[in-house]
Amino acid sequence: MSTAEIHKTITADEIAHTFEEETPKAADLSQYAPEDWLTLAIFWIMALCVFLQFFTRYVLNDSYAWTEEIATYCLIGVVFLGAAMCVRLSRHIQVDLVYRYLPHWPGRVLSTAIDLIRIAFFGYAIKLVWVFIQVVADERMTTIKFPKGFVYYAVLLGFILMFARSVQIAVENWRRGYSILERPGAFDGTEG
């Protein structure tokens, strides 16, 4: 076997045609839900506040105090609205090892119980956040004197979306006859 390089002769016209590509298809945005876009918007507001904080502190040597507080409150919104995205996509941490060893019906019953517990948890969290909002609604932020209630309304919205997405996932699991816990391969493309 020879290790010498072999070069094929190619014409200028053939080289020119190698740069011709198909027109790229339009981006598919249908996989994104309203909570995705809202989270993205809040994330960019947070990123701008962090950049402004960095710029004013290290470049101008005179930081704006309000940027840190706003960035912190934006992070709260990103976390709870992002959690709704994770519920919709079933991306929260879950242990599916026990389902590999259970027969179909006990696994199905356990998976349905998990769906119901998740729905109940998010429903109860909505109630708790609502009560909390009633207690702290009139408190003001430290630097800009804006009501803190708006921050907690984002948390409430996050839990409402998590609750709604949990109901949606439970209904889909019931109709399909299995969940991601029972058959993870059916959701990640590894199941043949």
C-alpha positions as CSV (number, residue, x, y, z in Angstrom):
1,M,0.0,0.0,0.0
2,S,1.4,3.3,-1.0
3,T,1.2,6.4,1.2
4,A,1.8,8.8,-1.7
5,E,-0.8,11.5,-2.1
6,I,-3.1,11.2,-5.2
7,H,-4.5,14.4,-6.7
8,K,-7.4,14.3,-9.1
9,T,-7.3,16.9,-11.9
10,I,-10.3,19.2,-11.7
11,T,-11.4,22.0,-13.9
12,A,-12.1,25.5,-13.0
13,D,-15.8,25.0,-13.9
14,E,-16.0,22.0,-11.5
15,I,-14.4,24.1,-8.7
16,A,-17.0,26.9,-9.3
17,H,-19.9,24.5,-9.0
18,T,-18.7,23.2,-5.6
19,F,-19.7,26.6,-4.1
20,E,-23.3,26.3,-5.3
21,E,-25.6,25.2,-2.5
22,E,-29.2,24.8,-2.1
23,T,-31.1,27.7,-0.8
24,P,-31.4,27.2,3.0
25,K,-34.9,26.3,4.3
26,A,-36.6,28.8,6.5
27,A,-36.1,28.2,10.2
28,D,-38.8,26.2,11.9
29,L,-40.1,28.2,14.8
30,S,-43.1,26.0,15.4
31,Q,-41.4,24.1,18.2
32,Y,-41.3,27.2,20.4
33,A,-44.2,28.2,22.7
34,P,-45.1,31.6,24.1
35,E,-43.2,30.9,27.3
36,D,-40.0,30.4,25.3
37,W,-40.3,33.8,23.7
38,L,-41.1,35.5,27.0
39,T,-38.2,33.8,28.7
40,L,-35.9,34.9,25.9
41,A,-37.0,38.5,26.2
42,I,-36.5,38.6,29.9
43,F,-33.1,36.9,29.5
44,W,-32.0,39.6,27.1
45,I,-33.1,42.3,29.5
46,M,-31.1,40.6,32.2
47,A,-28.1,40.3,29.9
48,L,-28.3,44.0,29.0
49,C,-28.5,44.9,32.7
50,V,-25.4,42.7,33.5
51,F,-23.5,44.3,30.6
52,L,-24.5,47.8,31.8
53,Q,-23.4,46.9,35.3
54,F,-20.0,45.6,34.0
55,F,-19.5,48.6,31.8
56,T,-20.4,51.2,34.4
57,R,-18.4,49.5,37.2
58,Y,-15.2,48.6,35.3
59,V,-15.1,51.1,32.5
60,L,-16.7,54.2,34.0
61,N,-15.7,53.3,37.6
62,D,-19.1,54.4,38.8
63,S,-21.6,51.6,38.8
64,Y,-25.4,51.9,38.5
65,A,-26.8,50.1,41.6
66,W,-30.2,49.4,40.0
67,T,-28.7,47.2,37.3
68,E,-27.8,44.4,39.8
69,E,-31.2,44.4,41.3
70,I,-33.0,44.4,38.0
71,A,-30.8,41.6,36.7
72,T,-31.5,39.6,39.9
73,Y,-35.3,40.0,39.4
74,C,-35.0,39.1,35.7
75,L,-33.1,35.9,36.7
76,I,-36.1,35.0,38.9
77,G,-38.4,35.3,35.8
78,V,-36.0,33.4,33.6
79,V,-35.8,30.5,36.1
80,F,-39.6,30.1,36.6
81,L,-40.6,30.7,33.1
82,G,-37.8,28.5,31.9
83,A,-39.0,25.8,34.2
84,A,-42.3,25.9,32.3
85,M,-40.3,25.3,29.1
86,C,-38.7,22.3,30.8
87,V,-42.0,20.8,31.9
88,R,-43.4,21.1,28.4
89,L,-40.4,19.3,27.0
90,S,-40.1,16.8,29.9
91,R,-36.5,18.0,30.5
92,H,-36.5,18.1,34.3
93,I,-34.4,15.5,36.1
94,Q,-36.2,12.2,36.3
95,V,-35.2,8.7,37.3
96,D,-36.4,6.1,34.8
97,L,-34.3,3.2,36.0
98,V,-37.0,1.5,38.1
99,Y,-39.3,1.4,35.0
100,R,-36.9,-0.9,33.2
101,Y,-37.5,-3.6,35.7
102,L,-41.2,-3.1,36.2
103,P,-43.8,-5.0,34.2
104,H,-45.9,-2.8,31.9
105,W,-49.0,-2.2,34.1
106,P,-47.2,-1.4,37.4
107,G,-45.0,0.9,35.4
108,R,-48.0,2.6,33.8
109,V,-49.7,3.0,37.1
110,L,-46.6,4.5,38.7
111,S,-46.1,6.9,35.7
112,T,-49.7,8.0,35.9
113,A,-49.3,8.6,39.7
114,I,-46.2,10.7,39.0
115,D,-48.2,12.8,36.5
116,L,-50.9,13.4,39.0
117,I,-48.5,14.2,41.8
118,R,-46.7,16.7,39.5
119,I,-50.1,18.4,38.7
120,A,-51.0,18.5,42.3
121,F,-47.6,20.0,43.3
122,F,-47.8,22.8,40.7
123,G,-51.5,23.5,41.7
124,Y,-50.5,23.8,45.3
125,A,-47.5,26.0,44.4
126,I,-49.9,28.4,42.5
127,K,-51.9,28.7,45.7
128,L,-48.8,29.4,47.8
129,V,-47.4,32.0,45.5
130,W,-50.7,33.7,45.3
131,V,-50.9,33.9,49.1
132,F,-47.3,35.2,49.2
133,I,-48.1,37.9,46.6
134,Q,-50.9,39.1,48.8
135,V,-48.4,39.5,51.7
136,V,-45.6,41.3,49.8
137,A,-47.5,43.0,47.0
138,D,-46.9,46.5,48.4
139,E,-43.2,46.1,49.2
140,R,-40.9,48.2,47.0
141,M,-37.6,47.3,45.4
142,T,-34.5,48.7,47.1
143,T,-33.1,50.9,44.3
144,I,-35.9,51.9,41.9
145,K,-38.9,51.9,44.3
146,F,-40.9,49.7,41.9
147,P,-43.4,47.2,43.5
148,K,-41.9,43.7,44.1
149,G,-45.3,42.2,43.3
150,F,-44.5,42.2,39.6
151,V,-41.6,39.9,40.1
152,Y,-43.7,37.4,42.0
153,Y,-46.4,37.7,39.3
154,A,-43.7,36.3,36.9
155,V,-43.2,33.4,39.4
156,L,-47.0,32.9,39.5
157,L,-47.2,32.9,35.7
158,G,-44.4,30.3,35.7
159,F,-46.2,28.0,38.0
160,I,-49.5,28.4,36.1
161,L,-47.7,27.5,32.9
162,M,-46.0,24.5,34.6
163,F,-49.4,23.4,35.9
164,A,-51.0,23.7,32.4
165,R,-48.1,22.0,30.7
166,S,-48.3,19.2,33.3
167,V,-51.9,18.6,32.6
168,Q,-51.2,18.7,28.9
169,I,-48.3,16.1,29.3
170,A,-50.5,13.9,31.5
171,V,-53.3,13.9,28.8
172,E,-50.8,13.1,26.1
173,N,-49.3,10.3,28.2
174,W,-52.7,8.8,28.8
175,R,-53.7,8.9,25.1
176,R,-50.3,7.5,24.0
177,G,-50.3,4.8,26.6
178,Y,-46.8,5.5,27.9
179,S,-44.7,8.3,29.2
180,I,-41.1,9.3,28.8
181,L,-40.4,7.5,32.1
182,E,-41.6,4.2,30.7
183,R,-40.1,4.4,27.2
184,P,-37.4,7.1,27.1
185,G,-36.1,5.7,23.7
186,A,-39.4,6.7,22.1
187,F,-38.7,10.3,22.9
188,D,-35.0,10.6,22.0
189,G,-35.1,8.6,18.8
190,T,-33.1,5.6,20.1
191,E,-36.0,3.2,20.2
192,G,-36.3,1.2,17.0
